[in-house]
Amino acid sequence: MIDRIIRGATILALALGAGVAHAQLGLKPPSAQPGAAPPGAAPQSEAPGPATSPPAALRAAPPVAATRSTGTSGRSALLDRVVAVVNADVITKRELDNRVQLFTQQLRQQKVPLPTQEILEKQVLERTIMDRAQLQFARDTGIRVDDLVLDRTVARIAEQNRLSLPEFRALLERDGIPYDRFREDLRGEITISRLREREVDSRIQVSDTEIDGFLEDQKAGPQNVEYNLRHILVRVPEQATPDQIERQLSRARQARQQAAAGTDFAQLAVSFSDAPDALQGGVLGWRQRDRLPELFTAMLDKMNPGDVSDVVRSPAGFHIVKLEDKRGASAGARQVEQTHARHILARTSEVVSEAEARRKLTLLRERLRDGADFGDLARLNSDDPSAARGGDLGWIYPGDTVPEFERAMNALKIGDISDPVKSPFGWHLIEVMERRTADVAPDRQRLEARRVLAERKVDETYQEWLRQLRDRTYVEYRLEER
C-alpha cells in the first residue's frame, strides 16, 4: 500500500511540475512529461566527472567527521557524521540511512532481489547527490515550492488513495516514514520536476523536416508495437579519458554477462545503473515503438521477450536493455472517436474548499434534473473561460483532457450529465452532446507527430543535462570514513 502511495506521489509531483495554464478546460499541460522518472545516478569507483575545485567556504573549513551532542551525564555521544559534501552542502549518515531504508522497503514490495548493503548504500548516496545538486541549482536560479502548493499536493495524494489527511499521515507513520520528511521529499520532487521542465523539456526543438519524415514513415507502415522494457545505463563523463571510458565499458560488460548468466535484471539495474530509474529496478514500462530512441528500436527489432541486448554506446554512456514483453498497439491509427462535450467547473482555492465546490455542483445538477438549461447554468456559474460559450468545449480528441475528466466523459451516453467529477483543477459537471468517428485532421497529425518526436528526445536530453550538471558539481565522498 505505502509503495503505491509513494509512487503515486512521484507521478503527481511530476505532473504538478508542469504549468497549469490549461486548467480551465481540464486539459493537459502542453509540456507533459511521459516516461519521466525521479533523477538519480549509480555509484562510481571515483567521481564520474572531471576534477572540480571545492567551494571557498569548504576549502577554508576543516573536515567534519561527525556531529556530537553532550547529554545530562556529560559524556559525548556520536549522533551523526558527514558522508558526502555536495558543493557547499553536506549529506549526513542519518539522512542516507533513512533513504536506504525507504528504498529497501520499495524494492522488497516490488519483489526485486536486493544487492549487498554496500552496493545499495552507494547507489542511494549517488542518487541523493544528484537530487541535492538539482535542488541547489533550482534554489540558486529562483525555483520555489511554497507550503500552499505542498499542502494541496499532499491532500490530493491522500484523496487519490481514498484516505483522509489524518488517515494518510497515520499510514505513513505506521510504515516508518515521518510525515514531515515525506512532505519535504515531495517538495523536492516537485522542485526537480519544475527544474527539468525549464531546463530540458521546454528547450526541445522538433523541426518541420523531422515531422515530414515521421509522417512518411507512418504511411509506409504504422509503428504499432509496444515494448515492456527494463534498462541499465552506465554513464560516461562528458570529458572522459580513455581509461574512464574503458572502466565504464568494463562495468557494462560485467552487468551484461551476469544478466546472460541468469542474474535478475532488476537487481543488476539497482547495482550497476546510473539511470534515474535504477532504484526502481531499471523499469521503463510499456513504451510505444515510435516513442523510443532509434538506438533502442534498432536493437528491439531483433529481440524476443526475455532477451537482453548487447552493450551499446550513446552520448550518455553504455546501455543494456531487457525486453520483458511486446504487444500490438493502436499507434498510427488514422481514425479516432471524438466527443463533443460541455462542462461546468467549480475551482477550489484558499476560500473555496473541496467540499464546498462539490456541494455547489451537486445543487446545480439537481437544477438540471428539474429542467434548467445547462448552457445558462454554465454561463452563470462556471469558473472557466468556456462559460461564455455555455461551457462548450467543442470536439475533443482522445488524450486532450486529463485522465479523470476523460474517464468520466467516456462513461457517459449522449445526453447524459455526470455526477461531480474531481480533477486536478477542481470539480466538473460534464454533459456529452455528440460523438463521431472522424479522420485525424492533417494539422492534428502534425501536432501528434511533434509530440511523439519530442518524447523521443526528452529522456536522452535529460540524461545529457544530468551528466553535465554532475560533471560541474563538486563532490567529496566520506562514506568510508569511520
N, C-alpha and C positions, 0 to 999 in steps of 0.2 A: 504493500500500500504506500509506504513512505517513498519507495523508489519511484512509483508512478507519479506521486506528487512532485518530487524533486525534478523529474524530467519534464513534467508539465510546467513547472516554474521556469525552467530554462527556456522552453519554447515560448512561453508568454513573454519573458523578458526580451527575447529576440524580436518578437512581434512589436513590443512597445518601443523598441529602439527606432522603428521607422516612424515617419511623420503621420499625423492624424488629420491631414487636410481633407481626406475623403470620408471623414467620419459621418458627415451629414447624411450620406446615402447608404451608409453601411457598406461602402465599397472598400476594397483592399487598397492599402497604400501602394503607390506606383513602384516603390523600390523594395518589394517583398524579397525575402532572402531565403529561397528554398535551399534546402541542403545545408543551411548554415548550422555550425556546431560551436560549443564553447571553446575558446582558444587554449592552447597549451603546447607542450613540446616534450620530447623524451630526453632521458638523461644522456649525457655525453661523458666520455672519459676525460674530456677537457672542455673548457668553454668553447662553444661552437663558432663563435665569431672571432674576428681579429682582436688583438690586444687593445683594450680601451683604458685610458687613464682614469683613475678613480676621481670623484669629485673632490674639490679642495677641502671641503669640510671633513671628508673621510681621511684624506692624506694627513690632516693635522691632528686627527684623533687617534689615541692608542686603540689597539684591538680590544673588542668587547668579548670576553669569554663567556660571561654569564651575568644574570641579574640575581642579586641576593637580597634577602629580607631577614631582619632580626626579630625574633619572636619575644614573648614575655620572659623566656628563660635566658635571653641574652645571647643564645647560640645562633650562629648564622646558618640558614638553610638554603640550599640550592633550589631555586624556583624555575629558572628558565635560562636559555642561552641562545645566542645568535647562530643560525645555521647557514645563512647566506646574507650578503649585502647586495642590494639592487639599487644602483645609483646612490642616492643619499638616504635610502630606506633600508630596513632590515626585516628579515623573516626569522621568527623565533621557533625554537623546537616545539613549544606548545602549539603554536599555530600549525606547524607541519603535522604534528601528531593528530590534531583534530581533523585535518583534511585527509590524512591517511585512513583514519577510522571511517570517515564518511564514504570514501571511495571503496574501501573494503566491504562495507555494507552493500553498496550498489552492485559491485561485482558478484558478490555471493547471491544476491537476489536475482541477478541475471544469469546465474549458474555458469559464470566464467571462471575457469580454474585460476587461482591466484599464483602470481610469481613469488619468488622469495621476498621476504620482508625488505631486504636491502634494495632489490630492484624496484619494488613498489614505492619505497620511500624516496628513492632518487627520481623516479618518474613523477611522482606527485610534487616534489620540490621543483623540478623543471617547469611543470605546469603552473605552479604558484609564481615562479619567477616571471613567466610570460604574462600571467594575469597582472602581476604587480607593475611590470613595465608598461603595459597598456593603460592601466589605471593612472599611473603617473603622467603619461603623455596626455591622456584625456583631461586630467586635472590641470595640467600646465597650459592646455590650449582651450580651457574655458567650458568643458562639458561638465554639467552638474545634474544630479538627480535629487530633487528635493523630497522632503518627507511626505508631502501630499501625494506625489506620484507613487511613492513606495507604499503608502497606506492603501491606495486604490488597487495596486497590483496584488498585494497580499490578500486583500478582501476578495479579489476576483479569483485568485488561486483557490482560496477556501471554498468559494461558491461553486467553482467548477468541479470540486471534489465533494460537493453536496455536504459541506460542513459549515457550521457557524464559525466565526472567528475564534471564540474560546475553545471550541472542539478542535479546530485546526492547530491552535497553539498547544493544546494538551497532547495531541498526537505527535507533534514534533518533539516535545519534551520527553514523552514516553519512549521515543526511539533514540534518545540521547542527543538531540540536536537543539541547543539553546535557541529560543525564539529570536533573541537579539542578533545572534550570529547568522541565523537564516535570513533575517532582514538585510543585514549588511552584505551577505553574499549575493542576495538578489539585487541589491543596489549596484554591486559591482558588475553583475551580468548585464543589467540594463545599460550601464555606462559603457561597457565594452561593445555592446551591440550598436549603440549610437555612434561610437567611435568608428566601428567598422563601416557603418553606413556612410559616414562623412569621408573617411579616408580611402575606402575601397569601392563600395557599391556605386556611389554617386559619380565616380570617375571612370567607370567602364564605358567604353565607346563601341558602338556597333555601326559599321559603315553600310551604306546602301548596296555596295558591291557584295558584302558578306550576305546581306539579306537576299539579294538576287540569286546568289549561288545556292543558298539554303533552299529557296523555293524551287529551283531547278532540280535539286536532289530529291525533294519531296515528290515532284512529278514523276521522276524515274522510279520511285518506289517508296511508300511510306516507311518511316523509321519506327515500325510498330512493335518493338520489342522492349521489355523492361527487364532489368537485371537487379538481383538482390546481391549486394556486394559487401565484402569487408576489405580493409585496406591497411597497408603498412607504408609509412613514409620515413625514410632515413634522410634527414635534412643535411644539405651540404652548404656551408657558409658561402656568402657571395664572393669573397676574395679568398677562397680556399686554396691552400697549397696542394701540390700533387700528393704529398704524404697524407694530408687530411682527407682528400678525395679517396685515396686508396683505403684508408681506415674505415671510412663510412661505407664504401663498397663492400669491404670485408664483413661489416656488421649486417648489411642487407643480405649478402650471400649466406651468412650463418642462419639468419631468420628463414630464408627460403629453404635451406637444407633441412632445418628442423620441421618446417611445415610439410615438406615432402616425406619426412620420416614418420609423420602422423601426429606430431605435437599439435595440440589445439591451437587454431589460428588466432582465436580471440586472446588467448594467453600470450601468444607471441606478439600481438599488437600492443598489449599492455607493457610487455617487456622491452620491445625494440622501437616502437613507432614514435616519431616526433610530431605526428599529425594531431590536430585538436581533438579528434575522436579516439585517441589512443586509449584513454581510461574508460571508454565505453566498449572496449574490445575491438576497436577499429571499424565499427559498424557504419556503413553508409546507407544501408536500407535499399529500398526499391528506387531505382533511377531509370528514367526513360533513356533509350539509347541516344536520341538526338540531343539530350541534355548533358551528355558526358563528354569530357575532353577527348579529342581524336586519339590521343595516346592510349586511352583506355579502350575505346571501341575497336581499335586495331587488334588488341590482344583478345578481347572478349569474343570477337567473331570466330576465333579458332578454339574456344574453350567450351567445355561441357560443365554442367553443375557438379560441384565438388572439386573442380580443377583449381590449381594455384598457378599463377602466371610466373614467368621468368622475371628476373630483376630488370627493370627498365629505367632509363635516366630521363629526367626532365630538368628544367632550370632550377627547380626547388630541391632536387635530390634524387634518391633512388626509391622506386615504387615496387610494391608487390601487391597483387590483387587476388582475392579468392572469390570465385563465382559460386555463391550459395545456391542460386536458383535463377530461372528466367521464365518469362511468360509473354504471351501476346498482349498488346495494349492498343488503345484506340487513338494513339497519337497519329496525326496526319489526316484524320477524318475531315472531309470537306463539307459535311452537313452536320448541323447541330440543332438541338431543340432550344428555342428561345422562349422566354416568358415575359409577357407584358404585365407589369405589376405597379401598384402604388402602395404607399405606406404612410403611417403617422409615427413620428419619432418623438419620444419623451427622453430628453437627455438628463443625465444626473450631474450634480455639481456639489459644491460645498453647501448649498442651501436646499438642494433637491435630492433627497435620499433615494436609494433603490426602491424602497417600499412605496414611497410617495409617487415615483414615476410609474411604477406598475399599477398602483391604485388608480391613477389618472387614466391609464389606458383601459383598465377594466371597466371603468364608468363609461368611457367613450364607446367601448364595444357593446355595452348594454343599450346605449342610444342607437347604435347601428342596427341592433336586433329589433328595435322599436320603429325602424323605418327612416332614421336620419340618413342624410346623404354623405357618403364617405368623403367626397371631394370638399364639401362645405366644412366638415369637421377638420379635415387636414389643413385647409386654409386658415382656420381659426386657432388650431391647437398644436400643429406640428412644429418642432424645433429644427426644421430642415429647410434649406432653400427651395426644395421641391414643393413646399407648402403653397407657393404662389401658383403652382400648376395643379393644385388639388392633391399633392403627394405623388403625382405621376412620375415614375422612374423610366418610362419608355421601355424599349425591348432590351432585355438583359441576357447576355451570353453566360453560359456556364463558367464559373470562376470569377465573374465580375464582383461578386459580393463576398463578404466574409462567410466562413462555413456555417455559423449559427443561422444567419439570415437565409442562406441558400437552402439549407436542410429544411427549414420551416416552410419556405416558399414552395419547394418541390413537393412537399407533402400535401399541399392544398389542391383541391379541384378548382376548375374555373368558376369564379363567382364566390368562392369561399373566403372567409376572413379569419385570420389566425387568432388564437389567444395571444396575450402579450408575450413577445419573444425577446429574450435577452441577447445582446451582442456586446462587443467591447465598447460600443459607442452609446449605449443606452437601451431603451425598451422600444419595441416596434409593434404596431398592428400592421399586418400585411394583407392585401387583397390581390388575388390573381385575376386579371381581367381577360387575358387571352394567352394561347400558346400556339407555336407554329414550328415546323421544321424547315430550315432555310439553309441555302448555301452560305458558306462563310464568305463575307464580302472581301474583295481584294485588299482594301485598306486594313481590314481586320486580320487577314492572313499575314500581312507585313508586320503588323503590331505584334502578333504572336511569334513570328519569326525573330523579331528583335528581342523579345523577352527570352526565347529559348537560347539564342546566341549569347545573350548577356549572362544567363545561368551557366553556360559552358565556361565562361571566363571567370566567374566570380570566385570559385574555390582556388583556382590557380593563382589569381591575382592576390587573394587574401594570404595564401601561403607565402608568396613572394614578399608581400608587405610585412608579414610577421618575421620573415628571415632578416629583412633589412633592419627592422626595429631591434631584433635580438642582437644583431651584429654591432649596433651602436650603443647598446646598453652595457654599462659597467656592472659586472657580476663577480663577486668574490665568494667562493664556496668555503664554508666552515663546518660542513656536516660531519666530517670525520674527526673533528676536534673533540676531545673528551676532557 
